[in-house]
Amino acid sequence: MVVKAAYANAEHDREIVLSRVIDAPRDQVFRAWVEPKRMFRWFGPRGFRCEVRQESEATVGAVWRFDMIAPNGHRFDSRMVFLEVIPNERLVLDHGSDKDDDPNRFRVTITFDQQSDGKTVLTLRQLHPSKAQRDGTIGFGAVELGYQTLDKMDEYLHGH
């Protein structure tokens, strides 16, 4: 499945973009995202952990179901559905709550670009269904929480 190119319909006002240089080869960074035994060890903001209910190989159509558990014990049921998997280059998935037809589900596109020094530029784009949802997501701190998640991935890759 080929997913529609970003910005085809002026989606800038519905998007959140995070980017970070990771001091690791892109195949390692990619594996940290697509191998459940790796991803669920670091995924989520500081203090959060994941409890997995369904996982499989990250292929087109695969579904991962899990709870993100906040430090106070609050559970956020989550579902990821993989739409595009290009090894070491690109992932596209839908992410939202674990219910069918979640109106707040958003599209995530992650690209993995190798620098000449062996580091990886990871760019994560969230495309929300509406500007209002995007604004609300930013309002509750999703950008900061997203960077905390990328920090945890970087620490995981470096064994901290």
C-alpha positions, 0 to 999 in steps of 0.5 A, spaced: 500 500 500 502 506 498 500 512 502 498 519 499 504 524 499 504 529 505 501 536 504 497 534 498 491 537 501 494 543 505 495 539 511 500 543 515 495 546 520 493 538 522 500 536 523 505 535 529 513 534 526 518 532 531 525 530 529 532 528 532 538 526 530 540 519 533 547 517 534 546 510 531 545 506 525 538 507 521 537 499 521 538 499 529 533 505 530 528 502 525 528 495 529 527 499 535 520 501 532 518 495 529 520 489 533 515 489 539 520 486 544 524 492 543 519 498 542 515 496 548 521 497 552 522 504 551 515 507 548 512 512 551 514 519 555 518 519 562 515 515 567 510 511 562 510 504 561 507 499 556 503 493 557 502 489 551 495 485 549 497 484 542 503 484 537 506 481 531 511 482 526 510 489 523 508 488 516 502 492 512 496 490 516 499 488 523 495 491 529 499 492 535 494 493 542 497 495 548 496 500 554 500 506 556 500 506 563 502 513 566 506 514 573 499 515 577 497 508 574 492 511 569 491 507 563 491 509 556 488 504 551 492 504 544 492 501 538 497 501 532 495 499 525 501 498 520 499 501 513 506 502 510 513 498 512 519 500 508 525 497 512 530 502 514 526 508 511 519 509 512 513 507 517 506 509 516 501 507 521 495 509 524 495 510 532 489 511 537 485 508 542 483 501 542 476 502 539 474 501 532 473 507 528 476 512 533 474 519 531 481 521 534 486 516 531 491 520 527 496 518 522 504 517 524 509 517 518 516 516 521 522 516 516 529 514 518 535 518 514 542 516 514 547 521 515 554 520 512 557 520 520 553 514 521 547 517 525 540 517 523 535 523 522 529 520 525 523 525 523 516 523 526 510 526 523 503 526 526 497 528 521 491 529 525 483 529 523 482 536 524 486 542 526 482 543 533 485 536 535 492 538 533 491 544 537 488 540 543 494 535 542 499 540 542 495 544 548 496 538 553 504 537 552 504 532 546 510 535 543 514 535 550 512 528 551 514 526 544 521 528 545 521 525 552 519 518 548 525 519 543 529 521 549 527 514 552 529 511 545 535 514 544 537 511 552 535 504 550 539 504 544 545 506 548 543 501 554 542 506 559 
